[in-house]
């Protein structure tokens, strides 16, 4: 665990010892080094939040040292010591990532509040990094939050299939956490030490997606000035996650089918097949069986992808998990904005549990982030919720929206986001966290064009 520990790097023993003594009296654990090389070595063996370094060292310039420390330990903060005539060096160090600088010979009491501020910022950043690791890709199934039967049953299925190389098709509404599940499956597999590559199939045109997935040879088309490795090659011996697989063009569906059958593909402009060893995980919020019936999706590809299907529950089907998720996001975003919260009010929780969550966990995350930013007290209460969540659905005059009709809720939500984005569909798709192609399809389905 990171503590109030700091490192002093200075080749002047007298100054080094004086600073160390002053800061030890303030309760800090002090480590000292005489050169930049020695200081970097000590950083490698210990988690040190704050570094105080002379700008003139015998083996390295303090500005360059600042850049190296920030590159290797981005959460650490550096205070630079500079002589009176070299204040410009202190300014340069700040531009390189230093927290601040102090002039040698100034009142030594100035260093104490400066170190205190740097330490507070560094410790907060260490906590944020720790939470981000849990949220992102470090702990497999441990990072999946929930105790309801709806989610624990799904986790058990995913844990079993993770131990195999079987292709998995993740189904469920937008925002239910399909990519997080895909990462958890990868982390729990024997491929966990290799690459996990995720790609949203709706985020690219057909031509660009083909190049992204399979790569191309130099000269195969205008602008292809050199060979390019595709994402399947990048994921070799690891896992590739194909999100929004239902948006895949028919020609690319055929190429993907070949990869599933033979672990081979042809790069654009190449005549020799490329061999890979990749596990494929895919996800969609569309009904692929209906798409097969309409001939919008290849039946042979569907059957290869759906060897093992896992349907993630919507948030409205796991209401018992809402408090756990809300508390987690409250602490996570609280650290981000340097606020500490004691909890959530009972009415706040009641409002969350009464809402239907068309955007699922992603929408809940956004609601909590907004509440954390707006909060003035250490309790999140119902006044911080969006208006539509504060007003019961039944009390809205003139509303024909059924709280049980998911398509109506989604249509209304899309319309609100479009209004917020002033009709900019690319911006609306970004806010909704879906591909532009998906948004256009939904606009057509809901007659919002």
URGIPE-V488316 format. One record per helix or strand of 3 or more residues. SS is the DSSP state (helix for helix, strand for strand). FROM is the first residue (numbers start at 1). TO is the last residue. If there is no record, write none. Layout:
# URGIPE-V488316
{{SS,FROM,TO} {SS,FROM,TO}}
This chain:
# URGIPE-V488316
{{strand,5,9} {helix,13,25} {strand,29,33} {helix,36,45} {strand,50,54} {helix,62,72} {strand,77,82} {helix,84,95} {strand,100,103} {helix,109,135} {helix,140,143} {helix,149,162} {strand,168,171} {helix,178,187} {strand,196,200} {helix,201,203} {helix,206,214} {helix,231,234} {strand,239,243} {helix,245,247} {helix,250,262} {strand,279,284} {helix,288,293} {helix,299,305} {strand,308,311} {helix,315,317} {helix,319,336} {helix,346,354} {helix,360,374} {helix,382,384} {helix,387,390} {helix,393,395} {helix,406,420} {helix,425,432} {helix,436,445}}
